[in-house]
Amino acid sequence: MVVAELELYTYCPFCASPLVAVEQEGTVRPTCSAGHFRQYGNPAPAANGIVQSGTDLLLVRRAREPFAGLWALPGGFVEWDEDPAETAVREVLEETGLAVGITGLPLLLLDRGDPRGNTLSANYPAELVDPRQNEPHPGDDADDARWWPVANLPPLAFENHVRALGYMGIEAAAAVPADPKAKNSPAPADQ
Ligand SMILES: [Zn+2]
């Protein structure tokens, strides 16, 4: 798998002066000498919905790169003033047309497998607000949205979605090889 390296800034985004490499606890953090800016290189926060209905799981097919054509949990990046739970509900609605409510605590996982950069995802269990309104309509970043039987899921785009489902006892496979540095992965059922 392609693991994105953190790209370090060269110039201060506020005053455009060259940044100085300051080492903090073994990590180099480019820093503006005038005090405007220090690059910490945090993973980007994202949120996903693990929406189940009976023995089915709601998935979307990605319309855009990275991983266009592959299936994934509905989700996306957290906006500046959003709670991650709000992000999960919003993204499920945008990508599937379905209104859901969060039913439990999120699983927080780091994904090193996104070529855009590392992601910290909050994976929320969720359910339909109205079980009768259960017909998905793809939108936004998704060109298909469907209920899949949990016993027969397609390969998933993001390795952290596979791990999140694993913690919930749902077996899935990643479409790209797993990150060898990923920790706390549940053991596959056949080992
Ligand atoms: Zn500056």
Boltz pocket constraint, residues with backbone or C-beta under 6 A from the ligand:
constraints:
  - pocket:
      binder: B
      contacts: [[A, 12], [A, 13], [A, 14], [A, 15], [A, 16], [A, 17], [A, 32], [A, 33], [A, 34], [A, 35], [A, 36], [A, 37]]
      max_distance: 6.0
